[in-house]
Amino acid sequence: MRLLFKTMQEGVMVINREGVITECNDTAKKILPSFNKTLIGTLNSELPWKAFMRMVLLFLPEELPFMKVLRSGESQNGIIMGIQREGYPLVWMQMNAAPLYLHDNDNVSAVVLTLSDITNYRRSKYKLEKYLSIIDKHVIISTTDLKGVITEVSEAFCKISGYSKEELIGANHSIVRHADVPSSVYEQMWKAIKSGLIWRGELKNRHKDGSAYWVETIIAPLYDEDYSLIGYTAIRTDITDKKTGRRTLYHR
């Protein structure tokens, strides 16, 4: 059991009722910012770290997971905590805290903490969210189910069409269909994408205010993890100026 405890890939610490760390495996020592003393036997309150709930919000001492467990006797699961020591990078952890009872005592004798380092995951997630935000603002994109009902739209789609996300989601793309486009164009489009092919073409659409705009469109099948067809994704480029010959004015 001691060998298992020491070699676990998850960090494990035990803190007693007095706030003293009584057990700490090697993984926990690697996850936590460098400390020039042994962690075992150290009061949690003496550790030279700041504990963050979010980047600008610190945990209050009474809100720390192990303190909540001591008070309530209830486990605290999936807690996200940032730990930072001066001179060291911020480390983000996902933490679970569980009560430990000894000698059939109803009172919590200690708290077992399990720690997972999620620093790289959070960095990747932040970058992905940043890219998705850029796409949402600047790429005219939408997804539909197999019947053509809109399930997702970007902010850029809302901007060019004049409709809000609430108005578009749950509606059909006919909401922006212009009367000048022959039905045969849409028949060809549906024939292609239902066959698993990618459709490309230029479409004249209708803005909410009744004005027209042109988009170069690519529609591709959308599959789930089991490669079952679940809908379609459309990406569009505004080509209104090219089709109408208008010049776009840019203001500093």
N, C-alpha and C positions, 0 to 999 in steps of 0.2 A: 504493500500500500504506500509506503514511503517513496519507493522508486517510482510508482505510478504518479504520485503527487508531484514529484520533482520533474518528471519528463513530460507532463501534459502540455499540449500545444496551447491551451488556454491558461491565462494567468489566474492564480488562486491565492487569495489572502484570507486570513482569519483575524478578526479584530474583537477583543473581549469587551465587556461592559464598560471598562474604564477607558476604552479608546486606544488600548495598546495592541500593536500588531504582534500576534503570537506565532503566526505561520505565514510563510510567503515562498512560493515556488520560484524557480529560475525564470520562467516565462514572464511572471509578473514583474520581476526585477528588470527584465529587458524592455518591457512595455513602458514602465514608468520612467520619467526623466531621471537622469543620473543623480545619485545621492551618495555622498562620501561616507556615510555611516551605514551599518547594517540596518535593514528595515525592521527586522525582528527585534522586539523590545522597545520600539519607538512609539511614542504617542502620535496618533494621527494628527492631532492639532499642532504638533511640533514640526511637521513636514513643511519644507519651504516651497510649497506649491500653491498656486491658485487653481481653484476648481470652477470651470465655466459650464453653465447650462447652454448658453449661446455665446457668440463671440464677445458680446458686450455685457453679458449678464452673469454675475457670479452666483454660485450656490451659497445660500446662507448656511451656517453651521448646522442648524436644526433641520435643514432640508437635504442634507447629505443622505444617500441611501441607507448607510448602515445605522444612522441615527433614527431614521424612520422605522427601520426594522426593530430596533431596540425599544422604541416607544409602543409600536402597534403589534409586534409579533408577526406581522404579515410580510411576505416576500415582496421585493421590489424588482421588477423585471424590465429589461429592454431600456435601461436608463442610459442616455447619451451624455457623456461627461468629457470636457476638455481639461487637461492638466498641463499647466505651464510653470516651469521654474525659470527664474531669471537666467538668461544666457543660453537657454535650451529651446529648441522648437516646441511648438504646441503639439501635444499628443491627444488625439481623440479616441475615446474608448466607448464600447458598449458594455454595460455592466449589469449583472444580476446580483442581488443581495438576498440571502436566505437566513432565517434564524437557526441557531444551533442550541438544542436543549441537552442538558446533562443531568444524569441521576434522577430521571423522572420529575424534574423540577418544571413547574408551570412557567417560570420566568425564563426569558431568553438569556442564555449564558454567554453567547458570542454570536458573531455574524460572519457568514462565509460569503466572500465576494469573488465572483468570477469575472475576468476581464478579457475583452477581445480588442485588439488594436484595429481601429477602422479609419486611421488617418488617411491612408492612400485612397480608400474607398470614398471618403468625403471629398478629397481633392478632385478625384475623377468625376464625382457627382456634381460638384460645383462647376467644373469645366463644361460638362454635358449640359447642365441647365443654362449656362451662359450661351452655348451654341444654339440650343433650342429656342432661347429668347430671341436671338438674332433672326433665326429662321421664321419664328412666329411673326415678327415685325416686318420682315422684308420679302418673304416668299409667299406667293399666293397659292395656298395648298388646302386641300380638303380631302376627307375620306368619307366613304359611304358604305352601307351594308350591301348585301347582294341585290336588294331591291332598289338601290339608288337613293335610299334615305340618308341624309347627311348625318354623320356621327361626330365629326371633328372639323373645325375650320381654323385657319390662322387669322391673326389680327389683320394681316395684309389683305386677305380675302374680304374681310368685313369692310376694310377701307375702300377697296375698289368697287365693291358691290353696293355699299351704302346701308347694308343690313347689319344688325348686331349678331353676336354669336347666339343669343337666345332666339332670335328670329330664324336663323339658318339651321341650327341643329334640330333635327326632327323633321325638317322640310325636305322637299325634293329639289334637285338642281333646276327643275323647271321654273323655280322662283326667279332665276336670272336669265331664263331663256328668252331670246329675242324673236319676235314674230318673223323677221326676215330670213331666219335660218330654216331651210327645208327639213321636213321630217326625215327625209332619206339620209341626211348627214348623221342624225342620231341613231337611226336604224343600223347604219354601217358601223358606228362606234360601238353599240351594244353587241353586235354580232362578233366584233373583234375581241372585246374584253371578256365576253362570256366564253370565248374559245381559249382564253388564257394568253391572248396576244396583247401587245402594247399598242394603243391607238395614239396617233399624233395628228394634229390638225389645228386650224385657226377657226375660232368661234367668235361670233358677234353676240355679246351679252347685253342684258338690259339692267341698268342701274335702278335702284329703288325709286329715284326721282323721275324715271322714264327715259333718261338719256342713254346713249349706247356707248359701249366700250368694247375693244377687241382684245382677245387673249390668244396667244399661242399655247396650246394645251397638250400635255402628255398624260395619258391615263393608263395606269398599270394595275394588274391584279394584286390583291393583298392577301397574304397567306399567314396562317398561324404557325405555332411551333411544330405541329404535326403535318405541315404543308397542305392543310385543307384551305380551300378558297373561302375567305370570310368577307370580302368586300373589294373596294377599289380605291386607289389613291390617285388624285389628280394634282399635277403641278402646272402652274400657268405663268406666262410672262406677258406683261402688259405691252401690247404692240399698237395701241390706239393711235399714237402719233404717226407711226409708220403707215397705218392703213388710211388715215384721214389727211395726212400731209401737214399736220399742224406742227408748229415748233413749240418746244417746251422752254419756258422762261425760268431761269435760275436766279434767285435773289440771295445776295450775301447777307 
